[in-house]
Amino acid sequence: MLQHPQFTLSILDPASLLGSEAVAALWKAFPAARRKFFHTSAEDEHLVTEIAGEAALVPSLADAGDLAGSDVVIATSQPAPAAAAALLAWLRTNPGVALIDGTQQGIAPDESIPVFNMPPPGKVGRRWFHIADPALWGPGRFLQALAPLQPRELHLTLLLPVSSFGEAGVEELAKQAAGRLSGRTPSRLEVLPAILAFDLAPASAARHTAIDGQLAALFPGLTCQLHAIEVGVFHGHSTVVGVRCEAPVDHSEVVALVRSVPGLRVARRNERPQPSSTVGTEDVVCADVGCVGAWVSAWLVADGLRVGGAQAITDIVAAVRAS
């Protein structure tokens, strides 16, 4: 149970892309909660940002002791190494505090439980929850729909937008595109792993391994084959998915199962879903459903940062509060 009648949320990096959306969602869902804000960059000075429409000073998390009194700590951007180490040390000495980690690659992924909307039942120990990679929310909902068909094998090709690297990644892709359109060599890489304007590249080994590990934890017993590709797209996640079920499947049954899952919808007639069409929306759109024997294939598009971002954080806070 949470220890304070008025529970306290400490939100790290509220000015980040995820942080600003999380603050707004949490403000609406928990208007009576006490809120504390910190930034985790290497800079020690206060930052000036806008929170709930008003200018605010956000102090540095120079001393993790400033988190005292928190019931839930929410990380929205990868902390600087020193801040991450201090945060983990403080959390280990305060086991009653929950961590909701919305960062990728994660602050302590090997010690945290990967989650979608809700913490899994029956778990004990630290309440450290690592929100699944934004790219996995589309296929995650699709697998949820197919659960009655007993999925046994999963083939995923994930197309990863540069929004995974935050606002800095979006800005860098725009600069790369401007450079290529003008015939100039794009500027040196800053946060993106490659020149992605009008191009694509395999995801790094580290990210591939991280996503593969989350799949194994989220869907134990499911054999997975993963391809992860960084693409020159600003926002929106796309997935080509193939699922082998226990027995041959029927197309109409699969469509009915997809329609039964909240937040997952079948594309309308003559609709050709693209990642840009889902930006800012909460739905995962499923198109081109095919069934051959025991295999089901589909094309999925979603705004993974929205579907698996602020709303997911809010749902997990609600679950933690009720525990």
Wavefront OBJ file of the C-alpha trace (Angstrom):
o trace
v 0.000 0.000 0.000
v 1.164 3.558 -0.585
v 2.260 5.177 2.620
v 0.930 8.725 2.219
v -2.741 9.748 2.296
v -1.879 12.260 -0.408
v 0.421 10.265 -2.615
v 3.430 11.926 -4.194
v 4.630 11.572 -7.766
v 8.203 12.541 -8.627
v 8.459 13.085 -12.382
v 11.933 13.175 -13.868
v 12.585 15.320 -16.950
v 9.065 16.767 -17.338
v 10.199 18.808 -20.357
v 11.084 15.714 -22.413
v 8.843 14.532 -25.240
v 7.311 11.832 -23.046
v 7.560 13.905 -19.882
v 5.380 16.763 -21.092
v 2.626 14.353 -22.167
v 2.903 12.358 -18.930
v 2.597 15.486 -16.776
v -0.601 16.504 -18.569
v -2.114 13.016 -18.311
v -1.198 12.604 -14.647
v -2.480 16.084 -13.816
v -5.863 15.118 -15.264
v -6.007 11.638 -13.721
v -4.726 12.522 -10.242
v -5.552 16.186 -9.545
v -5.022 15.783 -5.794
v -1.580 14.179 -6.057
v 1.482 16.057 -4.909
v 4.013 16.479 -7.703
v 7.747 16.963 -7.631
v 9.804 17.661 -10.748
v 13.524 17.156 -11.390
v 15.782 17.010 -14.404
v 18.524 14.397 -14.719
v 20.885 15.995 -17.219
v 24.534 16.565 -16.417
v 23.793 20.261 -15.786
v 23.394 21.243 -12.121
v 21.426 24.410 -12.779
v 17.649 24.722 -12.653
v 15.845 24.480 -15.988
v 12.950 26.719 -16.954
v 10.070 24.918 -18.648
v 6.310 25.037 -19.025
v 4.242 22.728 -16.844
v 0.441 22.693 -17.105
v 0.547 25.945 -19.056
v 2.694 27.810 -16.563
v 6.417 28.554 -16.400
v 8.217 26.478 -13.784
v 11.718 25.914 -12.447
v 12.857 22.302 -12.552
v 15.804 21.631 -10.239
v 18.551 19.138 -10.933
v 18.415 15.771 -9.220
v 21.841 16.488 -7.812
v 20.920 14.814 -4.534
v 18.628 11.794 -4.798
v 17.629 12.492 -1.223
v 15.371 15.175 -2.662
v 13.081 12.307 -3.710
v 12.209 11.649 -0.044
v 8.470 11.307 0.429
v 7.868 9.976 -3.083
v 5.484 7.092 -3.601
v 6.203 6.747 -7.310
v 9.215 7.921 -9.334
v 8.561 8.271 -13.069
v 11.515 8.412 -15.481
v 10.746 9.898 -18.899
v 14.233 10.426 -20.368
v 17.493 8.509 -20.021
v 19.330 10.102 -17.069
v 22.958 11.105 -17.161
v 25.091 8.236 -15.776
v 25.762 9.936 -12.440
v 22.075 10.732 -11.942
v 21.056 7.180 -12.869
v 23.517 5.696 -10.370
v 22.313 8.011 -7.584
v 18.677 7.277 -8.388
v 19.174 3.507 -8.291
v 21.118 3.708 -5.032
v 18.309 5.722 -3.448
v 15.593 3.379 -4.738
v 17.409 0.361 -3.317
v 17.361 1.934 0.138
v 13.678 2.874 -0.259
v 12.047 -0.392 -1.438
v 8.526 0.920 -0.833
v 8.883 3.417 -3.683
v 7.717 2.301 -7.126
v 9.731 3.101 -10.268
v 7.953 3.514 -13.588
v 10.681 3.611 -16.218
v 9.513 5.018 -19.530
v 13.008 5.263 -20.986
v 14.609 3.108 -23.626
v 17.229 1.542 -23.087
v 16.016 1.579 -19.498
v 17.625 2.634 -16.234
v 17.867 -0.870 -14.789
v 16.246 -3.153 -17.388
v 17.678 -6.358 -15.923
v 16.115 -5.567 -12.541
v 12.773 -4.239 -13.780
v 9.605 -5.981 -14.914
v 8.668 -5.212 -18.550
v 5.010 -4.175 -18.716
v 2.302 -3.014 -21.069
v -0.669 -1.266 -19.432
v -0.675 -3.016 -16.087
v 1.860 -4.684 -13.793
v 1.529 -8.460 -14.148
v -0.302 -10.227 -11.301
v 1.540 -12.335 -8.792
v 4.863 -10.504 -8.979
v 6.755 -9.851 -5.750
v 9.875 -7.938 -4.830
v 10.825 -4.529 -6.145
v 8.084 -2.534 -7.799
v 10.278 -1.442 -10.681
v 8.358 -1.430 -13.946
v 9.906 -0.852 -17.366
v 7.336 0.185 -19.966
v 7.664 -1.899 -23.108
v 9.446 -0.367 -26.083
v 7.005 1.814 -28.090
v 7.525 -0.438 -31.109
v 6.041 -3.422 -29.259
v 2.638 -1.955 -28.408
v 1.130 -2.716 -31.806
v 2.218 -6.371 -31.949
v 1.504 -6.684 -28.219
v -2.154 -5.831 -28.704
v -2.333 -8.070 -31.765
v -0.995 -11.006 -29.747
v -3.491 -10.194 -27.004
v -6.260 -10.518 -29.592
v -4.940 -13.858 -30.851
v -4.509 -15.373 -27.373
v -7.526 -17.728 -27.770
v -5.795 -19.203 -30.844
v -2.725 -20.145 -28.750
v 0.144 -18.411 -30.582
v 3.288 -20.529 -30.742
v 5.682 -18.600 -33.006
v 6.120 -14.908 -33.812
v 7.906 -13.231 -36.728
v 8.264 -9.457 -36.365
v 9.679 -6.779 -38.614
v 9.646 -3.479 -36.721
v 10.076 -0.146 -38.516
v 11.392 2.301 -35.927
v 10.873 6.087 -36.312
v 13.388 8.664 -35.121
v 10.970 9.889 -32.432
v 12.438 7.010 -30.419
v 15.441 9.327 -29.962
v 13.289 12.200 -28.668
v 13.004 15.720 -29.999
v 16.732 15.768 -30.741
v 16.284 12.828 -33.120
v 13.374 14.497 -34.921
v 15.364 17.713 -35.341
v 18.422 15.823 -36.585
v 16.395 13.966 -39.232
v 14.987 17.294 -40.461
v 18.526 18.654 -40.789
v 19.641 15.513 -42.635
v 16.722 15.825 -45.059
v 17.430 19.503 -45.708
v 21.070 18.685 -46.380
v 20.295 15.899 -48.832
v 17.663 17.946 -50.668
v 20.156 20.764 -51.146
v 22.891 18.422 -52.350
v 25.006 18.842 -49.217
v 26.460 16.064 -47.153
v 24.347 15.793 -44.002
v 25.965 17.054 -40.838
v 27.719 14.675 -38.481
v 25.667 12.274 -36.409
v 24.553 13.512 -33.010
v 21.868 11.209 -31.600
v 20.742 9.187 -34.620
v 22.598 5.946 -35.377
v 22.938 6.653 -39.128
v 22.001 9.034 -41.928
v 18.318 8.108 -42.109
v 16.830 10.886 -44.259
v 15.190 9.085 -47.228
v 16.932 5.932 -46.028
v 16.942 3.159 -43.441
v 19.397 1.005 -41.510
v 19.340 -2.051 -39.246
v 18.847 -1.196 -35.586
v 21.918 -1.370 -33.406
v 22.804 -4.675 -31.808
v 22.088 -3.163 -28.391
v 18.564 -2.091 -29.308
v 17.846 -5.367 -31.085
v 18.966 -7.268 -27.995
v 16.892 -5.039 -25.697
v 13.692 -5.509 -27.730
v 14.335 -9.249 -28.056
v 14.750 -9.486 -24.277
v 11.488 -7.651 -23.674
v 9.660 -9.984 -26.061
v 10.988 -13.003 -24.180
v 9.890 -11.550 -20.829
v 6.468 -10.361 -22.024
v 5.602 -13.521 -23.993
v 7.367 -16.446 -22.333
v 7.196 -19.664 -24.283
v 6.657 -17.896 -27.616
v 9.387 -18.494 -30.206
v 10.316 -15.104 -31.697
v 12.170 -14.054 -34.841
v 12.868 -10.311 -34.827
v 14.033 -7.778 -37.407
v 14.302 -4.170 -36.199
v 14.956 -1.414 -38.743
v 15.586 2.301 -38.131
v 13.749 4.299 -40.809
v 13.744 7.921 -41.936
v 10.263 8.574 -40.520
v 9.582 11.217 -37.890
v 6.729 9.591 -35.915
v 4.616 6.449 -35.936
v 5.534 2.773 -35.599
v 4.872 0.156 -38.276
v 5.051 -3.614 -37.978
v 4.859 -6.568 -40.326
v 3.764 -9.442 -38.117
v 3.369 -13.170 -38.638
v 1.989 -15.469 -35.944
v 1.819 -19.275 -36.049
v -1.044 -20.558 -33.945
v -1.663 -23.978 -32.454
v -4.106 -24.994 -35.188
v -5.309 -23.734 -38.580
v -7.110 -20.401 -38.317
v -10.141 -18.852 -39.941
v -9.969 -15.304 -41.349
v -13.365 -14.212 -40.029
v -12.507 -15.496 -36.543
v -9.221 -13.571 -36.532
v -10.954 -10.347 -37.593
v -13.578 -10.824 -34.875
v -10.853 -11.336 -32.257
v -9.017 -8.198 -33.385
v -12.230 -6.177 -33.105
v -12.782 -7.481 -29.559
v -9.654 -5.837 -28.118
v -10.005 -2.213 -26.947
v -7.545 0.078 -28.695
v -7.054 -2.298 -31.632
v -9.155 -1.773 -34.734
v -9.393 -3.234 -38.221
v -8.719 -0.791 -41.057
v -11.815 0.460 -42.820
v -12.599 -0.533 -46.378
v -10.294 1.328 -48.803
v -8.220 2.645 -45.858
v -4.459 2.275 -46.355
v -2.982 2.865 -42.907
v 0.337 4.688 -42.729
v 2.329 5.576 -39.617
v 1.611 9.280 -40.118
v -2.144 8.610 -39.930
v -1.863 7.361 -36.349
v 0.244 10.173 -34.879
v -1.455 11.597 -31.790
v -4.054 8.819 -31.630
v -4.562 5.986 -29.140
v -5.473 3.206 -31.592
v -3.417 0.443 -33.142
v -4.676 -0.076 -36.708
v -4.586 -3.576 -38.215
v -4.698 -4.065 -42.000
v -4.035 -6.742 -44.636
v -4.959 -9.639 -42.363
v -4.022 -12.908 -44.041
v -4.534 -16.503 -42.916
v -2.728 -19.527 -44.371
v -3.005 -22.729 -42.384
v -1.994 -21.942 -38.807
v -0.286 -18.658 -39.776
v -1.808 -15.188 -39.385
v -0.124 -12.155 -40.958
v -0.957 -8.459 -40.695
v 0.284 -4.890 -41.125
v 0.082 -2.808 -37.922
v 0.555 0.921 -37.452
v 0.436 2.937 -34.231
v 1.830 5.965 -32.475
v 3.826 3.857 -30.044
v 4.928 6.867 -28.011
v 1.277 7.799 -27.418
v -0.139 4.295 -26.973
v 2.765 3.146 -24.815
v 3.588 6.524 -23.280
v 1.607 8.883 -21.098
v -1.528 6.748 -20.891
v 0.484 3.644 -20.016
v 2.244 5.572 -17.230
v -1.105 6.777 -15.897
v -2.552 3.257 -15.918
v 0.441 1.845 -14.060
v 0.322 4.658 -11.460
v -3.345 3.819 -10.885
v -2.492 0.131 -10.450
v 0.357 0.914 -8.046
v -1.858 3.271 -6.062
v -4.492 0.579 -5.693
v -1.998 -2.117 -4.627
l 1 2 3 4 5 6 7 8 9 10 11 12 13 14 15 16 17 18 19 20 21 22 23 24 25 26 27 28 29 30 31 32 33 34 35 36 37 38 39 40 41 42 43 44 45 46 47 48 49 50 51 52 53 54 55 56 57 58 59 60 61 62 63 64 65 66 67 68 69 70 71 72 73 74 75 76 77 78 79 80 81 82 83 84 85 86 87 88 89 90 91 92 93 94 95 96 97 98 99 100 101 102 103 104 105 106 107 108 109 110 111 112 113 114 115 116 117 118 119 120 121 122 123 124 125 126 127 128 129 130 131 132 133 134 135 136 137 138 139 140 141 142 143 144 145 146 147 148 149 150 151 152 153 154 155 156 157 158 159 160 161 162 163 164 165 166 167 168 169 170 171 172 173 174 175 176 177 178 179 180 181 182 183 184 185 186 187 188 189 190 191 192 193 194 195 196 197 198 199 200 201 202 203 204 205 206 207 208 209 210 211 212 213 214 215 216 217 218 219 220 221 222 223 224 225 226 227 228 229 230 231 232 233 234 235 236 237 238 239 240 241 242 243 244 245 246 247 248 249 250 251 252 253 254 255 256 257 258 259 260 261 262 263 264 265 266 267 268 269 270 271 272 273 274 275 276 277 278 279 280 281 282 283 284 285 286 287 288 289 290 291 292 293 294 295 296 297 298 299 300 301 302 303 304 305 306 307 308 309 310 311 312 313 314 315 316 317 318 319 320 321 322 323
